[in-house]
Amino acid sequence: MDLAMIATRTNEALLVIDVQNEYFTGRLPVTFPQGSLNYILMAMDHAARAGVAVAVIQHSSAAADSPTFRKGSDGWGLHPEIEIRKRDILIEKSLPGSFTGTGLEGWLRDAGVQRVIICGYMAQMCCDTTARQAFHLGFAVGILSDATGTLDVQNSAGAISAPDLHRAVMVTQAMRFARVMRTEEWANEH
């Protein structure tokens, strides 16, 4: 899509972060909220109808022997439903923040985007980091709570269930960085 056309139709962009096979058939199956993929697809379909620019972001591991997100592996691939939907740009990243070492900010600025709407995986990692980066760069930020997902986490610091982790991220985002909303609420704005 022509960037000038994007700028005249909307000042928003939907960022679809890391909706890759790893989260469905790989080592990191997303479990909460149930149906998050359906809401991501709903958001993408709405964006296509409403003239909202769509950036699909794909994570690639920097380590060639990584067990997850290894470029070219099945887990690295975009989910087939994401692959077939309209997008304006595909951004590859290797760190949690979608702005770090990528052309995302320049593309958004060239398109006249002032507000980014975030969906995808994982809520506490790449979605959270990208939202904070966008806020620091002066963009208005929205996060679609039902279209972001996570899983139970256990590590050396402790353990947390997927619902508790997701809720903690959404509550923290709403404190300062983003407007947290459901997909249908966002769609009703257009």
Secondary structure, 3 states (H helix, E strand, C coil): CCHHHHHHHCCEEEEEECCECHHHHCCCCCCECCCHHHHHHHHHHHHHHHCCEEEEEEECCCCCCCCCCCCCCCCCCECHHHHCCCCCEEEEECCCCCCCCCCHHHHHHHCCCCEEEEEEECHHHHHHHHHHHHHHCCCEEEEEEEEEEECCEEECCEEECHHHHHHHHHHHHHHHCCEEECHHHHHCCC
